[in-house]
Amino acid sequence: MDVVDTWTGQHASALKRALRETNEGFADLLGTSVRTVAGWSANPRLVPTAEIQRALDTLLFQAAADVKARFALLVGSRQPESTNQVTARHPTPAQQRLAEDPHIAAGLAWLESNFDWAPGSARERVADELAALDSNALKAQAHRNAQVTRQQAAEAARRYYRAGFGQWRPYTAQVAGQEHATTILTQDAWLDLGQPVGGGQDDFRFHPNTRRGMKITRGVAEEAARSLAESLEKGSQIVNSEIYTLTSLDIRPGVVAGSVGVIDFVEFALTLNLLEGELMRSIATQGTDRPLAMPIRDELLPDVPTVLDFAGRICAGGALALTAIARPRGRGHDPDYLLLIQERSGSVLNANRRLAVIPKAFHGPLADYGEDARFSATLEREMEEELFGRTDVDSTVGDQLHADPMHPSLLSDPMRWLMDRQGSDAWRMESTAVGVNLVSGNYEFASLIVIDDEEWWVKYGGQVRANWESSGLHRYSSLDTVRLEALALDPRWSNEGFFAFTQGCRRLATIGGQRVRMPSIELES
């Protein structure tokens, strides 16, 4: 057999056998991934992309006579389904999203513009990866990744970046005599800040981007395609909204300032965000007792100087805050603060299934690039979205059409009460610490939101409700030392969540007076 009308997975696998090639060798001959080749064996009826069909034609045409004879024997009596029969099958939800989701299309377009793939090639590559996915294997890998502890991730990061820390160090806190390391890179001057923010007190300036677009290597492009396919299969939410990228940072006593530019979210999702998955898989399969093989990290975030070169790389990040709400004496408790903790949903791309403070969000513009550059603006917006239920400020729901989404006439009642009292003793927002997460190079602005006026809880406590980004919202009393200590020791914390929680607790212990009995939290000296 010298000609194949329409190649299927069965035909391709037969040619591999006729050539006596391994999956790896056959993938090299075709210029595709090993996963794609494996997928043909798992799904013999699969029809490869047009690009691969042409490569298979060429490979068969150039094959020696004995290879062609073996190929003819292997496929001679087998009649795979026709193309019409294959395409008539209903597409899966993941395939439907790949075909129709404009946010996925934006990611594919970015891949093609930053790697030498022809138009349409990125979509075909993701389609191949999606077809080759084994959903059971994907779930098993997700389960293994979920078993990786924060301590293991911290140890792996410490080993990888073992040289060049200097004045910098991974954030480590001691709770109940137990030391807990994180992947958050920081320094003494960036901790225990207690710096008021909001009302113009955090000075971040927006500068239109001058950084050239990046060109990615084949390794990053293929990993990005694989990651997109897995996100589609898992149903992860991917929204290509604009986010800020950090370009400079100035943290001094009384000063929290810096500058930012803007990028599309997919630029982060298909580059630096790949590092978290690579790290978790590497730890799950290789352990942490030896240096890990992480080629994507070697390329994108190889050393501490690169981590700290904010202007020279993509540096996405966000603001997150421990929220403490004053309550009057109630059933079974004296006047205290209610502390809110969330368990992140499996649908989010960042820190899913982990504990975190709330609100927590990527720092990005809503309507005004300049005004929204203050990270306190992101915290205020996320209070509306994540705690008070406003969907029109949620970038995942739809386009922003309001000229001023945070105009007093649009605010929820709980938020309007707070904004009417901004600058008073009724409530405050403070920056508690700043760090850079070695997992994916993100900047983290840890903060504390304190509502001191008990009237707010009496009026609006029943309206506090987490949005889709949380799978659960938990509350703790600031007087319950035992539960707070157990919470701090919970291994499910994300690195940035533990960072913000422990820094918020330390600050609350200083300013909370009789309302608090916080556990002892000491920092590594």
N, C-alpha and C positions, 0 to 999 in steps of 0.2 A: 504494500500500500504506500503510494507516494504522495497522495493528496488527501486532506481531510477537509470536508466542507465546513463543518462547525466544530471546533474543538470543545470538548467538555473535560471535566475533571478526570473522567475515566480514560479518555484518550491521552491526556497529559501524563497521567500516572503510568500508562502503558509505555509511552515513549521513554519515561525515566527508567523503567525496568529494562526496556530494550537497550538503552545506553549503558545499563548496569551502573547507574549513578546513585549516589545518596541524595537525600533531600537538599543538603548543603551544596553539593556539586551541581545538581540540576538548577537550583536557584541561581547560582553564579552564572551558569550558561545562559539563563534567560534574563538576567538582570533584575530579578525580583527577590522577595524575601522568602526565607525558609518557612515562615508561617503560611504563606500563600501556597507553597508546594504541598505542605502537610494538609492544608485545607482541601486539596483536590482528592486526596485519599479518603478524607472524612466525608466528602460530599461529591461523589462521582458525577452527579448530574449538573454540577456547577459549570456555568459558561464563563471562561476567563474574559478579561477585557480585550478590546480590539488590539491594543498594543502588544499584549502577550500572545494573542492569536497569531499575530504576524511573526513574533519571535519563534513560536512553535513551528510555524510553516517553514521558516528558514532553517531551523534546527533539523527538521525532518528531511528537507531537501538536501542538506549538506551531509546527512548521515551516510555511513558506509553501507554497502549492500547487505551485509549480515545483520546490521541494526534494523534496516528496513524490513528484512524478512522476519526478524523476531517481533517487530512491532505489528506486522500484518497478522502473525499467528495470535498475538495477544488480544487484538481487537476484532479479529475476523468474524467470530460468532456472536459478538456482543453488540447489541443494538441499544445505545443510550437513547434517552428521551430526546425528542426534537427540541430545537430552540423555542418553538412556539409553546410546546408543553411546559418547558422550564419557565419561560417568562409569564405564562398564564397563572402561575401560582401567586397567591396574594403576598405582597411584600410584608415583611415584619415591621413593627413600629420603628425599629432602628433604621431600616432601609427607607422607610417613608420619610423620616427626619433627614436622612442624608440627601434625599431627592428634593425636599421642599423647604427645609429650615433655612431662613436667610442668614442666621448667625453662623451656622455650619458652613454655608457658602462663603461667608466672609473669611472664615478660617482657611478654607481651601484656596481662595484667591490670594491670601497672604502667603501661604506656602509656595504657590506657583511664582509669585513675584519675588520671593527671597531665596528660591532654589531654582535650578535649571530644569524644572518640569514644564512641559508644553501645556497649553491651556487644556483643561479637562483631565490631565494626568493625575492630579492630586485626588480628584473625586474617584477615579478608577482605582487608585492605590488604596484609598480608604475602603472602597467597596470590596476589594480583594481581602483586605485585613478583616473586614466585618464577616465576610463569607467563611473565612478560615477560623473564626473564633469558635471555641468550644465553651458554651455557656457554663457548663459544670466546672471546667478547668478555671474559668474566670472567677467563679464564685469561690472556688477553693483557694485561688491566689489571694482574693480579697480577704478571706478568712485568715490566711497566713500573715498578710500585711497587718491585719487588725491586732494580731498577737504581739507585734513589735511594740515594745514599751518606749515611753519617753526617755527613760534612762539609757536604753540601747541606742536610740537615735542620737542622744547626746554624746555617748561614748564613741560612736562611729564618726560623728562630726569632729570630735576632739582628735581622734586618730588621723583623720584625713587632713585637717588643718593644723597638724601638731607643731609646725614651725611658724614663726612670724606673728604671734599674738601681741607681744610687746605690752603696751598699756591696756590692751583689750583682753577680755576673758569671757568665756561662756558664763552666763548668769547661773549662780548656784545659791540655793536657799536651804537653810536647815530648819526643819519643823520637827518638834518633839524629839530632838536629838538625832534625827535622820537627815542625811544630806541628799538633796535632790538637784541634780544638774539638768540643764536645758540646752537647747541649741541656739539660744539667744545671745548674740555677741554684743557686749556692752562694756562700759567702763564706769569707774566710781562717779565721775562728773555727770553721768547720765541717769543716775539712780536717786531715789528718794527726793524727787524734785519739789513736789508741793507747789507747782507753779500754776497760778490761775490762768485759765484760757476762756475764750468766748469774749464777746464784746470788744474784739480787736486786740486782745492781749496775746494771742499767738499770731506771729507775723510771718505768714508764708506767702510768697509772691509767685505768680504765674508768669512764666516766660515761654513764648512759642518755641517749639522744638527747633534746635539747630543741629542736633545729632543726626548723622546720616543713617539711613535704614541699614539694617544688618543683613549680611548674606550668611545663610546657614549651610552647614555641610550635609552630605547625604545621610550621615548617621543621625543627625538631629531631625532631618526631614522625615526619615523613615520612622523614627521613634514618635514624632508628632502625629504621623498618620495612624500608627498603631494606637496611640493614646486617644485620638479622636474616635476611632472605631470602638474602643472599650467604653468610652464615655457614652456613645450612642447606645451600645448594648445595655449598659447599666441604667440608662435614662437620666444621666447627670444633666443638671441645668447649665447650659452654656449660653451666655448673653453677651453679645459683642458691644457693650457700652464703653464709653471712654473712661479711662482711669488716669490718675496722676502717676507720673514717674518722678521719683526724687532726683534732683540735680545738685543740691547743696543742703547742708544742715549746720545750724549754729545753736549749740546747747551750752548755755552758761548760766550762772546764778541770775535769776530774774529774766532770762531770755530763752524762749523756745521759738526759733525762726528757721527759715530756709527758703528754698525755691523749688518749683516743680514745673515739669512740662506735661504734655498729654500724649497718651498712646491708646490704641484700640486694645481692648481686653484680650483679643485673640493673640496679639503679639506676645503677651506674657504667657497665656495659656499654652502656647505651642513652643515655648522656649524654656524659661526659668521654671515654670510650673512642672515641667517634666521631671525635675530633679527630685521632687518628693517621692514620686512613684518609683524612680530608679533606686533611691536610698532604701525605701521600705522593702522592695523586692530583694535587694542585695543583702540586707540584714536577715531577711526571712530565709534566704537560701544559703548564705555564706557565714552567718553569725558575725560577731564583733571582735573575735580574738585575733584577727589578722587584718591587714589593709584590704579594703574592698575594691573590686574592679567596678569603676563607675565612669565609663567613657564620656557620657553626656556632661557630667559634672567637670571632668577634666577639660572639656572644651569651653563650657559656659561660666563656671565659677571655680577656677582651679586653686585659688589661694586667697589669703586674707587681704592683700592689697586690692585684688579684683573685687572682693566683697565690699570694700570701703570706697571703691571708685564709683560713686553714685552717678556722676555725670557721664561716665564712659560705658555704662551698661544699662540694660533695662532694670529698673529698680522700683517695682510696684510695692504696694504695702497698704497699711490701713491704720485705723483708729479702733481701739476697743476699750471698754470701760467697765469697771465694777460699779454697779448701781446700788446705792444705799438710800433707803426711804424711811424717814422718821415715822414711827407709829406711836400713838398714845398707849397708855396702859390698857391691856386687853385681857382676854381670857387666857390665863396661864402665863402671862409675861408682863414684865415691867416695861416702861417706855424704852424703846429700842430702835434699831434700824433693821429694816427688812433687806436682806441681800439677795439678789437675783442671779441665778446661774442657769445656763442653758446646756442642753445636750444637742450638738449640731446634727442636723438631718443628713441622711445618706445621699440626698439630692444635691448638696452643695459640693463645689469643687475643692474647697479648702477646709482642712481639719474636720472632715465628715466623721460622724460617730464619736467625736471627742467632746469633752467638757470644755466650756468656754464661758467667759463673762459675756454680758449682754448690755448694751449693743456692741456689735462687732461687724466691721464692714471694710471693704476696699475703699480707699480714699479716692474720690473721683468727683468731677463736676456734675451739678444738677442742671443749672441754667446759666450761671455766670462763672466763667473760668477764673476770674480774679477773686471775687468774693468767696467762692466755694473752695479756694485753695487753702484757707484756714482749716486745719483738721477738726476744730471745734464745730465747723459747719457740717462736716460729715457726721459727727456725733449727734448733733441736733436733728438732722434728717433721719438718722437711724433710730433715734428715740421715737419719732413719729411712725416710722415703718415697722420696726421690730417690737415695739412695746405698746403702741397706741393704735395700731391697725390701719394706718393710712396706706392704701395701695397705690395711690397716684404718685407717690414719691419713690416707688419701687421700680428700678430700672429694668427688672426682669419682666414686668407686666406689659409695658408698652412705651411708646415715645412720650417724652415730656412736652406738654403743650402749654402749660402755664408760664406766663412771663416771670412770675415770682412764686414758685411753689411753696415757699415758706412765708408768704404774706400773712399777716395776722388774720385776715378774713378767711383763710383756708386752713388754719391750724385746728387741730383737734382741741377739744375743751381742756384735757390735761396739759397739752403743750402750751396753749394760749395762757393758761394760769401761770406757767413757769416763765414764759417770755415777758409777760406783763410785770414780772418781779425780777427781771434780769438785773444784776448789779446790787441786789438787796441781800439781806441775810437769809432769805427764804430758801435759796438753793445755790449751788456752785458747781462748776466743772474745773478740775485740776488735771494737769499733766503730772503723772507720778514717775514715769521712767520712759526711756527711749532705748531701743535695741534694734539689731539687724538679725533676722532669723537665718541661720546658716543652712537650713533645709532648702530654701529656695531663694535666698537673698532678699527677702522682703523686709522693709522697714516696719517697725511696730511701735506705735505711739500708745503706751499704756496710760490709762486715765482713770479718774474717779469722779463719779457723779453723785453728789450728796444733796438730797432734799431734806432740809432741816425743819421745815414747817409741817407740823403734824396735820394741819388742815388739808394738805394735798392728799394724803392717804385716806382720810375720812371721806373726801369728796370723790376721789378718782381711783382708789385702790382696786375697785371692781372692774375697771376698764383696762387694766394691764393684761395683755395677752400676746404671747409670742406669735410670730408669723411662720411661714412655710420653711424658713431656714433652720428652725428648731424642731426636734422631735420630742422635746420635753422641756418644761420650765420648772426649776426647783427653787424653793425659797428657804432661807436660813435666818435665824435671829442672831443679831450681833452680840447677844448675851450668852449664846449657847457655845461655850468654849469647846466642849467635847465634840459636838457635831462639826464645828468649823475646823477643828484639828483633823478629824477624820476626812473631811472634804479636801483639805490641803494635801493629805497623804494619798488621795485617790489616784491610781495610776492612769486613769482615763483622760487626764488633763492634756490638752494640746500644749505645746511648748509656750506659745504666746499667751494662751489662757492662764497657765500657771504663773507666768511672768506678771501679767496684769493683776491677777487675783492676789498674789502675795505682796506685790507692791501696794495695791489698794488697801489691803489689810494693815500693813505697816503704817500707812498714812492715817487710816481711820482710827487706829489705836492711839495716835497722837492727838487727833482733833475731836474724837467722839465723846469724851467725857464719861459721864455715868451711863451712857447708852451702850457702851461697848465693854466686852471682856474678850478681847481677841487672843488667839493662841500665840505663843512665842514663835516669831519667825526671824531668824538671824541670817545675815548674808555672809558669804565667804569673804574673808578679809584679804 
